[in-house]
Amino acid sequence: MKKLPLKVSEYKLVFISVVFLVIFSVGCAKKDEKEIKIGAILPLTGQAAQYGIWIQEALELAREEINKEGGINGKKLVIIYEDDQADPKIAASAMQKLITVDKTPVVFGSWASSCVLAQAPIGERTHTVIMAEAISPKIRDAGDYIFRIQPDARFYIMKLVPFVYEKMGFRKVSIFYVNNDFGLDQAKVFETEFKKLGGDILSSESFEQGSSDCKTSLIKIKEKNPEAIFVPAYTEIATILKQAKELGMKQQFLGSVPFENPDIIKVAGESAGGVLYPHHFDQDAENEVTKKYQENYLRKYGRKSEGFAALAYDGIKIITNILLKCETAKCIKSELYSIKDFPGVTGPITFDDHGDVIKPIIIKTVKNGRFVKYEQ
């Protein structure tokens, strides 16, 4: 069938449509030019969601502050969030999406070490900087573009062991660890370093993640009569502390960095009092940087920040300072390696030649229902 020629009014309609599309496209391009996007992969749902939400809160606080102060060279900072549910497969897919679709030169996260290790080969292959907040020692050798704002798990233990042996005077310790990469590595490092100093490990047992009844194992440990018990675990330690108290155990309990979780105190109650553990953040520090951060966090969220959020805040502030200088992943990577004693809310921050953060670790405890710096 022969096509009829367009009427004048139809030509006008086509012309207007084309002009609108051009203007819209230019407008979108201009909008994109005024934004700097970075990605964030976090466990925002699932069992580890609490940690991811804390981190997201700090990232959002920092983002709002940065944009309120004029952004990055006049450009608005945008953070694109992906929920990995602490699942490595989901994290890998999210990493691919942020790189190929969103074109982000930097990805913050994840919190779960297994997720970071799934993201790392993708980041390395595509030259995309990853700023992880995870503690597995395996991340140290994950690649040249892989950095982390949280210290290596071993770094915490290297602070705890001398404290236990030299300051507390303990010579006989038992270990009761969660049966995964985190717990196993913490147990091995503690045992190795404690024996180097001359201490004895009376027993070393594991329990499955999520366990709710550990009395049988605790009875075995009690029979060994250790002076202290090291429990690298997650929230399971709350139940362990309650059951130990029910069994009349008087030993000094030692935790690892995940011990600082308000839910543990809620569940364990008085049983959590006096537990000693290594950590990277003193929420009551009197320096101006930390005080201002806590005031702003409290104003926005109605409570003070815990340690995982504080690390995230430091991480995004460091990335922002670098983005003021350059926006390519290669340049960002180079600038990260040059960071020395950055004044963070968690203390001075430096990155070593493997992209691992070097920062102060302190010993903390629970006193009057609060996580506080230990004062001997």
C-alpha positions in Angstrom: 0.0 0.0 0.0 1.4 3.4 -1.0 2.2 5.8 1.9 0.5 9.1 1.9 2.7 12.2 2.4 2.7 13.8 5.9 0.7 16.8 6.5 2.3 20.1 7.7 1.0 19.7 11.2 2.4 16.2 11.3 5.8 17.5 10.3 5.6 20.0 13.1 4.8 17.2 15.5 7.8 15.1 14.4 10.0 18.2 14.6 8.9 19.0 18.1 9.4 15.4 19.2 12.9 15.3 17.9 13.8 18.6 19.5 12.4 17.4 22.8 14.4 14.2 22.7 17.6 16.1 21.9 17.0 18.6 24.8 16.1 15.7 27.1 19.3 13.8 26.1 21.4 16.8 26.6 19.8 17.5 29.9 20.5 14.0 31.1 24.1 14.2 30.0 24.5 17.5 31.8 23.0 15.9 34.9 25.3 13.0 34.7 28.3 15.3 34.3 27.4 16.9 37.6 27.5 13.6 39.4 30.2 11.2 40.6 28.9 7.7 41.2 30.5 5.1 43.4 29.0 1.7 44.3 28.4 0.0 47.6 27.8 -3.7 48.1 26.5 -4.6 51.5 24.4 -7.2 53.3 21.2 -5.1 53.6 18.9 -8.1 54.2 19.5 -11.5 55.7 21.3 -12.6 58.9 24.1 -10.1 58.5 21.8 -7.1 57.6 22.4 -5.3 60.9 26.1 -4.8 60.0 25.3 -3.7 56.4 22.7 -1.2 57.6 25.1 0.3 60.1 27.6 0.8 57.3 25.0 2.2 55.0 24.0 4.7 57.7 27.5 6.0 57.9 27.9 6.2 54.2 24.7 8.2 53.9 25.8 10.6 56.7 29.1 11.2 54.9 27.4 11.6 51.5 25.0 14.2 52.8 27.8 16.1 54.5 30.0 16.0 51.4 27.2 17.2 49.1 26.1 19.9 51.6 29.7 21.3 51.5 29.6 21.5 47.7 30.2 17.9 46.6 33.3 16.9 44.8 34.6 19.8 42.8 31.0 20.9 42.4 29.7 17.5 41.5 27.2 15.6 43.6 28.3 12.4 45.2 25.9 9.5 44.4 26.2 6.1 46.1 24.5 3.2 44.3 23.7 0.4 46.8 23.5 -3.3 46.0 22.3 -5.9 48.5 24.4 -9.0 48.5 22.7 -10.7 51.5 26.2 -11.8 52.5 26.1 -14.3 49.5 29.3 -14.4 47.4 27.3 -15.2 44.2 25.0 -12.2 44.6 28.0 -10.0 45.5 29.8 -11.1 42.2 26.7 -10.3 40.2 26.3 -6.9 41.9 30.0 -6.1 41.2 29.5 -6.9 37.5 26.4 -4.6 37.4 28.1 -1.7 39.1 31.0 -1.9 36.7 29.2 -2.5 33.4 25.9 -0.6 33.9 26.7 2.1 36.5 30.4 2.6 35.4 31.5 3.1 39.0 35.3 3.4 39.4 35.1 2.6 43.1 33.0 0.0 45.0 32.7 0.1 48.8 32.3 -3.2 50.5 31.3 -5.8 51.1 31.3 -6.6 54.8 31.4 -10.4 54.4 34.9 -11.6 53.6 33.6 -14.3 51.3 31.7 -11.7 49.3 34.8 -9.5 49.0 36.8 -12.5 47.7 34.2 -13.1 45.1 34.3 -9.5 44.0 38.1 -9.2 44.0 38.9 -11.0 40.7 36.3 -8.9 38.9 37.7 -5.7 40.4 41.2 -6.7 39.5 40.4 -7.7 36.0 38.4 -4.5 35.3 40.7 -2.2 37.2 38.0 -1.2 39.6 39.0 -0.1 43.1 37.4 -2.0 46.0 37.3 -0.6 49.5 36.3 -3.6 51.6 35.2 -3.7 55.2 36.1 -7.3 56.0 38.7 -9.1 58.0 39.8 -12.3 56.3 43.6 -12.6 56.0 43.0 -13.9 52.4 41.9 -10.5 51.3 45.5 -9.2 51.8 46.6 -10.9 48.7 43.4 -10.5 46.7 44.8 -8.0 44.2 46.4 -4.6 43.5 43.0 -2.8 43.3 41.7 -4.3 46.5 41.9 -2.2 49.7 40.2 -2.5 53.0 39.4 0.0 55.7 39.0 -2.7 58.4 42.2 -4.3 59.8 43.1 -7.9 59.0 41.7 -10.3 61.6 45.2 -11.2 62.7 46.0 -7.6 63.5 43.4 -7.7 66.3 44.8 -10.9 67.8 48.3 -9.5 67.7 47.0 -6.9 70.1 44.9 -9.2 72.3 47.5 -12.0 72.9 50.3 -9.8 74.5 47.6 -8.1 76.6 46.3 -11.4 77.9 49.7 -12.9 78.6 51.7 -9.8 79.8 49.1 -7.4 81.2 46.6 -9.9 82.6 49.1 -12.6 83.5 47.1 -15.5 82.1 49.2 -18.6 81.2 46.4 -21.3 80.5 43.7 -20.6 78.0 41.1 -22.6 76.2 39.7 -21.7 72.7 36.0 -22.1 71.7 35.6 -20.9 68.1 32.8 -20.6 65.5 33.4 -23.2 62.8 34.1 -21.1 59.7 37.0 -19.3 58.1 36.9 -16.4 60.5 36.7 -18.5 63.7 39.3 -21.1 62.5 41.8 -18.4 61.5 41.4 -16.5 64.8 41.8 -19.6 66.8 45.0 -20.6 64.9 46.6 -17.2 65.2 45.7 -16.9 68.9 47.2 -20.4 69.7 50.4 -19.7 67.7 51.1 -16.3 69.2 50.1 -17.4 72.8 52.4 -20.4 72.6 55.3 -18.1 71.4 55.0 -16.2 74.6 55.1 -19.3 76.7 51.4 -19.8 77.3 49.5 -23.1 77.2 46.4 -23.9 75.1 44.5 -26.4 77.2 41.8 -27.2 74.6 40.5 -25.9 71.3 37.0 -26.8 70.2 34.6 -25.5 67.6 30.8 -25.0 67.4 28.6 -24.5 64.4 27.5 -20.9 63.4 24.1 -20.2 64.8 24.4 -22.8 67.6 22.1 -22.2 70.6 23.2 -24.9 73.0 26.9 -25.2 73.8 26.7 -26.6 77.4 28.2 -29.9 76.5 31.3 -28.3 75.1 31.4 -25.7 77.9 31.4 -28.6 80.5 34.5 -30.1 78.8 36.2 -26.8 78.8 35.4 -26.2 82.5 37.0 -29.6 83.4 40.2 -28.3 81.9 40.2 -25.4 84.3 41.6 -22.6 82.1 42.2 -19.2 83.4 40.6 -17.6 80.3 38.5 -18.7 77.4 38.9 -17.1 73.9 35.6 -17.2 71.9 36.0 -15.8 68.4 32.3 -15.8 67.3 29.4 -13.7 66.3 26.2 -13.3 68.3 26.5 -16.9 69.5 28.8 -15.7 72.2 25.8 -14.1 74.0 24.3 -17.6 74.6 27.7 -19.0 75.4 28.2 -16.4 78.1 24.7 -17.1 79.6 25.2 -20.8 79.7 28.7 -20.5 81.1 27.3 -18.5 84.0 24.6 -21.1 84.5 27.4 -23.7 84.8 29.1 -21.6 87.4 32.1 -20.9 85.2 34.3 -18.0 86.6 36.9 -17.8 83.9 37.8 -14.6 82.1 36.1 -14.6 78.7 37.8 -13.1 75.7 36.1 -12.0 72.5 37.0 -10.9 69.0 36.0 -7.8 67.1 32.4 -8.9 66.3 31.7 -9.0 70.0 30.9 -5.3 69.9 27.2 -5.7 69.0 24.4 -4.3 71.1 22.3 -7.4 70.6 24.9 -9.4 72.5 24.4 -7.3 75.6 20.6 -7.5 75.2 20.8 -11.3 75.1 23.7 -12.0 77.5 22.7 -9.3 80.1 25.1 -9.2 83.1 26.9 -12.3 81.7 28.6 -10.0 79.1 30.1 -7.8 81.8 33.9 -7.9 81.9 34.5 -9.6 78.6 37.8 -8.4 77.1 38.2 -8.0 73.3 40.2 -6.0 70.7 38.6 -3.3 68.7 39.4 -0.4 66.4 37.0 2.3 67.7 36.6 4.2 71.0 33.1 5.7 70.7 33.9 7.9 73.8 37.1 9.4 72.4 37.5 13.0 73.3 39.3 14.2 70.1 37.3 16.7 68.0 37.0 14.6 64.9 35.3 11.7 66.7 33.2 14.0 68.9 31.8 15.8 65.9 31.1 12.6 64.1 29.2 11.2 67.0 27.2 14.3 67.4 26.2 14.3 63.8 25.4 10.5 63.9 23.3 10.9 67.0 21.4 13.8 65.5 20.6 11.9 62.4 19.9 8.4 63.8 19.0 8.9 67.4 22.0 6.9 68.8 25.7 6.9 68.8 27.7 5.1 66.1 29.3 1.7 66.6 32.6 0.6 65.1 31.6 -0.8 61.7 29.8 2.5 60.8 32.7 4.5 61.9 35.1 2.6 59.6 32.7 3.1 56.7 32.6 6.9 57.4 36.4 7.0 57.4 36.6 5.0 54.2 34.2 7.2 52.2 35.9 10.4 53.5 39.2 9.1 52.3 37.8 8.2 48.9 36.2 11.6 48.6 39.4 13.4 49.3 41.0 11.4 46.5 38.2 12.1 44.1 38.9 15.8 44.6 42.2 15.1 42.8 41.2 12.5 40.2 38.3 10.2 39.1 40.0 7.3 37.3 40.4 4.0 39.1 44.2 3.9 38.3 44.7 7.3 39.9 42.5 6.5 42.9 44.5 3.3 43.5 47.8 5.2 43.4 46.5 7.8 45.8 45.2 5.2 48.3 48.6 3.7 48.5 50.0 7.1 49.4 47.6 7.7 52.4 49.6 8.2 55.6 48.0 9.0 59.0 44.7 10.2 57.6 42.9 11.8 60.6 39.9 9.4 60.8 37.2 9.2 63.5 38.6 5.7 64.3 42.2 7.2 64.6 45.0 7.8 62.2 44.8 5.7 59.0 47.6 4.4 56.7 47.5 1.8 53.9 50.4 -0.6 53.5 51.8 -2.1 50.3 49.1 -4.7 50.1 46.2 -2.2 50.5 45.7 -3.2 54.1 44.8 -0.5 56.7 47.2 0.2 59.5 45.5 1.8 62.5 45.4 1.7 66.3 43.8 -1.3 68.1 42.6 -0.9 71.6 41.3 -3.4 74.3 37.7 -2.9 75.3 35.3 -4.4 77.7 31.7 -4.2 78.9 31.0 -2.1 81.9 27.5 -1.1 83.2 26.0 -2.4 80.0 28.2 -0.4 77.7 31.2 -1.2 75.4 34.0 0.9 76.8 37.8 1.2 76.5 39.4 -1.0 79.1 41.2 0.8 81.9 43.4 -1.5 84.0 
